[in-house]
Amino acid sequence: MDLMPDDVLQLRGEALDALTAAGDDGALDAWHVTYFGRKDGRLTAILRGLAARSIDERKSIGAAANALKTELEAAYDARRDELRAAAVRRALEGGAIDVTLPPRPHTRGGLHPVTQTLRRILAAFTSMGFSVVEGPEVELDYYNFEALRIPADHPARDMWDTLWVDAPLDGQRALLMRTHTSPAQIRTMEQQAPPIRIVVPGRAYRFEATDTTHEWMMTQVEVLAVDEGLTLAHLKGTLLGVMQRLFGSGRRIRLQCSYFPFVEPGAEVQMDCFNCAGAGCATCHQTGWIEMGGAGMVHPEILENMGIDSNRYTGFAAGMGIERLAMQLYGVPDMRFFYQNDLRMLRQF
């Protein structure tokens, strides 16, 4: 061992002797407080007192004290392990532990109903030839809004109650929690030429009030197809095929005219309410239908901005909320039930 200043060397001997004498966990805890306590610890006091010493003393005593700290921490861990091993041996020798008892049963976990629904949706789309891609949850304003024809002064931004991240990038490009999974469409079209067939799962975030069909955090699936000759009929056929695979041929969907800046024409995808069979109830707000997401034909301007010839190619896109699909699939009347961590509800799935 290197030479140490006298006061540190004396403390080392006292500490190691006291540690050897500690015979149980209580004594170990008391030893640790005596030497490492934040207020009155003896080694802590030496380190805090360095500021009042000369530069040469700081160097020598500081180095010695830090070396002692490392040594004592290792000795403490070794003594703790030694005492615990001895306690186990005594328990076994005294018959306190019955090794013939059967072990406690391990509770088998399961996938969350939202995760189960998401996997079923992805399986439906991949069976149609779509590839699964993902994008970042903390997104640039450019991908979340600007590239989707929603500039800063566009009134359509009022449709998304955005959670902004207080960390501007280069002072220009703002960061936010993505409000939808649509930014992955732009990222994909930047890197891949048509034909494109992708499905994008992920969480999205919006600062909005919660109710039976709305949450501030939601799981979405975005679908994008770009190819020659695609029409609104292909969009409807694709969505209908996925819905029928999930819910059976008896369920109905409808496309109702709606506005989204990044599609033209745009539509709202709705499904008849599972809770009232279309009669009207609190779950569907007395309309008989539940909104599942938005859809439409990709706006030609977006295709051109991505270097895709809009005279040759067309595309369709749709985004769906997985929680609402899970509500339909499992008959859950309130979206908030999924995230209240109530095992009585979750164990049903």
C-alpha positions in Angstrom: 0.0 0.0 0.0 1.3 3.6 -0.8 2.3 5.8 2.1 -0.7 7.8 3.5 -0.9 10.9 5.7 -1.0 10.0 9.4 -4.6 11.0 10.1 -5.9 9.0 7.0 -3.8 6.0 7.9 -5.0 6.0 11.5 -8.6 6.3 10.3 -8.0 3.3 8.0 -6.9 1.0 10.9 -9.8 2.0 13.1 -12.4 1.6 10.3 -11.1 -1.9 9.3 -11.1 -3.0 12.9 -14.6 -1.8 13.5 -15.8 -3.5 10.3 -14.3 -6.8 11.4 -16.1 -6.5 14.7 -19.5 -5.8 13.0 -21.5 -9.0 13.4 -24.9 -8.3 11.9 -26.7 -6.1 9.4 -27.5 -3.5 12.1 -23.8 -3.1 13.1 -22.9 -2.9 9.4 -25.4 -0.1 8.8 -24.1 1.8 11.9 -20.5 1.4 10.7 -21.4 2.8 7.3 -23.1 5.8 8.9 -20.0 6.4 11.1 -17.6 6.6 8.3 -19.6 7.5 5.2 -22.5 9.5 6.6 -23.3 12.7 4.8 -23.3 14.9 8.0 -21.1 13.3 10.6 -19.2 10.6 8.6 -15.5 10.6 9.6 -14.2 10.0 6.1 -16.7 12.5 4.7 -15.4 15.1 7.2 -11.8 14.6 5.9 -12.9 15.1 2.3 -14.9 18.2 3.2 -12.1 19.7 5.2 -9.7 19.7 2.2 -10.8 23.2 1.2 -9.1 24.7 4.3 -5.8 23.0 3.7 -2.8 24.0 1.5 -2.5 22.9 -2.1 0.1 20.3 -1.2 -2.0 18.9 1.6 -5.0 18.8 -0.7 -3.1 16.7 -3.1 -1.7 14.2 -0.7 -4.6 13.9 1.8 -7.2 14.0 -1.0 -5.6 11.2 -2.9 -5.1 9.1 0.2 -8.7 9.7 1.4 -10.2 8.8 -2.0 -8.1 5.6 -2.1 -9.3 4.8 1.4 -12.9 5.4 0.4 -12.5 2.8 -2.4 -10.8 0.3 -0.1 -13.4 0.6 2.7 -16.4 0.3 0.2 -14.9 -2.9 -1.1 -14.3 -4.2 2.4 -17.9 -3.3 3.4 -19.4 -5.2 0.5 -17.2 -8.2 1.3 -18.1 -8.2 5.0 -21.8 -7.9 4.1 -21.6 -10.9 1.8 -19.7 -12.9 4.4 -22.3 -12.2 7.1 -25.2 -13.1 4.8 -23.5 -16.4 3.7 -23.0 -17.2 7.4 -26.6 -16.5 8.2 -27.7 -18.9 5.4 -25.4 -21.6 6.7 -26.8 -21.2 10.2 -30.4 -21.4 9.0 -29.7 -24.5 7.0 -27.9 -26.2 9.9 -30.7 -25.3 12.3 -33.5 -26.5 10.0 -35.0 -23.0 9.7 -35.3 -23.4 5.9 -37.2 -26.4 4.6 -35.7 -27.1 1.2 -38.3 -29.7 0.5 -41.1 -27.2 0.4 -42.5 -26.5 -3.2 -41.5 -23.1 -4.6 -43.9 -20.2 -4.8 -45.8 -20.3 -8.1 -44.7 -17.8 -10.8 -47.6 -15.8 -12.1 -47.7 -16.0 -15.9 -48.0 -12.6 -17.5 -49.7 -11.7 -20.7 -49.7 -9.1 -23.5 -51.6 -5.9 -22.9 -54.9 -5.8 -24.9 -53.6 -2.8 -26.9 -50.4 -4.7 -27.8 -52.5 -7.8 -28.8 -54.6 -5.6 -31.0 -51.6 -3.9 -32.6 -50.1 -7.2 -33.4 -53.3 -8.4 -35.1 -53.5 -5.2 -37.1 -49.9 -5.5 -38.3 -50.4 -9.2 -39.2 -53.4 -8.1 -41.3 -51.5 -5.5 -43.2 -48.3 -7.6 -43.7 -50.5 -10.4 -45.1 -51.4 -7.8 -47.8 -47.8 -7.1 -48.7 -47.1 -4.1 -46.4 -43.8 -3.7 -44.6 -43.5 -2.4 -41.0 -41.4 0.7 -40.4 -41.0 2.9 -37.3 -40.2 6.5 -36.7 -39.1 8.7 -33.7 -41.6 9.7 -31.0 -39.7 13.0 -30.4 -40.1 14.5 -33.9 -39.0 17.6 -35.8 -41.7 20.2 -36.6 -40.7 19.8 -40.2 -41.8 16.2 -40.4 -44.8 16.5 -38.1 -46.3 19.6 -39.8 -44.3 21.4 -42.4 -43.7 18.5 -44.8 -47.4 17.5 -44.4 -48.7 20.8 -45.7 -49.3 22.3 -42.3 -47.1 25.4 -42.0 -46.8 27.4 -38.8 -49.6 29.9 -39.7 -52.0 27.2 -41.0 -55.3 27.0 -39.0 -55.2 23.2 -39.4 -52.6 23.2 -36.5 -55.5 23.8 -34.2 -56.6 20.2 -34.9 -53.5 18.9 -33.0 -53.0 20.0 -29.4 -49.3 19.7 -29.5 -46.8 18.9 -26.7 -43.7 20.9 -27.5 -40.2 20.0 -26.3 -38.3 22.9 -24.8 -35.1 22.1 -26.7 -34.8 24.0 -30.1 -32.4 22.4 -32.5 -29.9 24.8 -34.0 -32.3 27.6 -32.9 -34.5 26.9 -35.9 -36.0 23.4 -36.1 -38.4 22.9 -33.2 -38.9 19.6 -31.5 -42.2 18.1 -30.3 -43.9 14.9 -29.2 -45.3 13.7 -32.5 -49.1 14.2 -32.7 -49.5 11.4 -35.3 -47.5 8.7 -37.0 -47.7 10.5 -40.4 -44.2 11.9 -40.2 -42.9 8.3 -41.1 -44.6 8.7 -44.5 -42.3 11.7 -45.3 -39.2 9.9 -44.0 -40.0 6.8 -46.1 -40.7 8.8 -49.3 -37.5 10.7 -48.8 -35.5 7.4 -48.9 -37.6 5.1 -51.0 -38.9 5.3 -54.6 -42.3 3.9 -55.5 -43.8 1.3 -55.3 -44.2 1.9 -51.5 -46.4 -0.1 -49.1 -45.7 0.5 -45.5 -47.5 0.3 -42.1 -46.2 2.4 -39.2 -47.1 1.5 -35.6 -46.2 3.8 -32.7 -47.4 6.1 -29.9 -48.6 9.7 -30.5 -49.2 12.5 -28.0 -51.7 15.3 -27.8 -52.5 17.8 -25.0 -56.2 17.2 -24.9 -58.9 16.3 -22.4 -59.6 12.6 -21.9 -63.0 11.0 -22.2 -64.4 7.6 -23.1 -62.8 7.7 -26.6 -59.9 10.2 -26.2 -56.5 10.0 -24.3 -53.5 12.3 -24.2 -51.3 9.3 -25.4 -52.5 7.0 -28.0 -51.2 4.1 -30.1 -51.6 4.6 -33.9 -51.0 2.6 -37.0 -50.3 4.6 -40.2 -50.6 3.0 -43.6 -49.2 4.4 -46.8 -49.2 3.0 -50.4 -47.8 4.8 -53.4 -47.9 3.2 -56.9 -49.3 3.6 -60.3 -53.1 3.6 -60.6 -54.1 3.6 -56.9 -57.5 5.1 -56.3 -59.9 5.7 -53.4 -61.4 2.3 -54.1 -58.1 0.6 -53.2 -58.0 2.5 -50.0 -61.5 1.5 -49.0 -60.9 -2.1 -50.1 -57.7 -2.3 -48.0 -59.4 -0.9 -44.9 -62.4 -3.1 -45.3 -60.3 -6.2 -45.7 -58.4 -5.4 -42.4 -61.6 -4.6 -40.5 -63.2 -7.8 -41.7 -60.2 -9.8 -40.7 -60.4 -8.3 -37.2 -64.1 -8.2 -36.6 -65.8 -10.5 -39.1 -67.8 -9.8 -42.1 -70.9 -8.6 -40.2 -69.4 -5.3 -39.1 -69.8 -2.1 -41.1 -67.5 0.7 -41.9 -68.1 4.0 -43.7 -65.9 6.8 -45.1 -67.3 10.2 -44.3 -65.9 13.3 -46.0 -63.4 15.1 -43.8 -60.5 17.5 -44.1 -56.8 16.6 -43.6 -54.2 18.9 -45.1 -52.0 16.0 -46.4 -54.7 14.2 -48.3 -57.1 15.1 -51.1 -59.8 14.0 -51.0 -59.9 13.2 -47.2 -62.2 10.9 -45.3 -63.0 9.9 -41.7 -63.1 6.2 -41.2 -65.9 5.1 -38.9 -67.2 1.7 -37.7 -70.6 0.9 -36.3 -70.6 1.0 -32.5 -70.0 -2.4 -30.8 -71.7 -1.3 -27.6 -75.1 -0.4 -29.1 -75.0 -1.9 -32.6 -75.5 1.5 -34.1 -78.5 2.5 -31.9 -76.6 5.3 -30.1 -75.0 5.2 -26.6 -72.5 7.1 -24.4 -69.6 5.2 -26.0 -70.4 6.5 -29.5 -71.8 9.8 -28.3 -75.3 8.8 -29.4 -74.2 8.7 -33.1 -74.1 4.9 -33.6 -70.6 5.2 -35.1 -67.1 5.4 -33.6 -64.3 7.2 -35.4 -61.4 4.9 -36.1 -59.1 7.3 -37.9 -58.5 9.5 -40.9 -57.7 8.5 -44.5 -57.5 9.8 -48.0 -55.5 10.1 -51.2 -52.0 11.5 -50.7 -51.9 15.1 -51.8 -50.1 15.5 -55.1 -48.0 18.4 -53.7 -46.5 16.1 -51.1 -45.6 13.6 -53.8 -43.9 16.3 -55.8 -42.0 17.6 -52.8 -40.6 14.1 -52.3 -39.5 13.9 -55.9 -42.3 11.6 -57.0 -44.1 12.3 -60.3 -47.8 12.9 -59.3 -48.9 12.5 -62.9 -47.6 8.9 -62.9 -48.1 7.9 -59.3 -50.9 8.2 -56.8 -51.1 7.1 -53.2 -53.4 6.5 -50.3 -52.9 6.9 -46.6 -54.8 6.1 -43.4 -54.2 6.4 -39.7 -56.1 4.4 -37.0 -56.2 4.5 -33.2 -55.3 1.1 -31.8 -57.1 1.8 -28.5 -60.4 2.4 -30.3 -59.9 -0.8 -32.3 -59.2 -2.7 -29.0 -62.4 -1.2 -27.6 -64.3 -2.6 -30.5 -62.5 -5.9 -30.4 -62.8 -6.7 -26.7 -66.0 -4.7 -25.9 -64.3 -2.2 -23.6 -66.7 0.8 -23.2 -64.1 3.3 -22.0 -60.6 3.9 -23.4 -59.3 5.1 -20.1 -59.6 1.5 -18.7 -56.6 0.4 -20.7 -54.2 2.6 -18.8 -55.5 2.5 -15.2 -53.4 -0.5 -14.4 -56.4 -2.3 -12.9 -55.4 -6.0 -13.0 -59.0 -7.1 -12.7 -59.6 -5.7 -16.1 -56.3 -6.6 -17.7 -56.3 -10.2 -16.6 -59.4 -10.8 -18.8 -57.1 -10.6 -21.9 
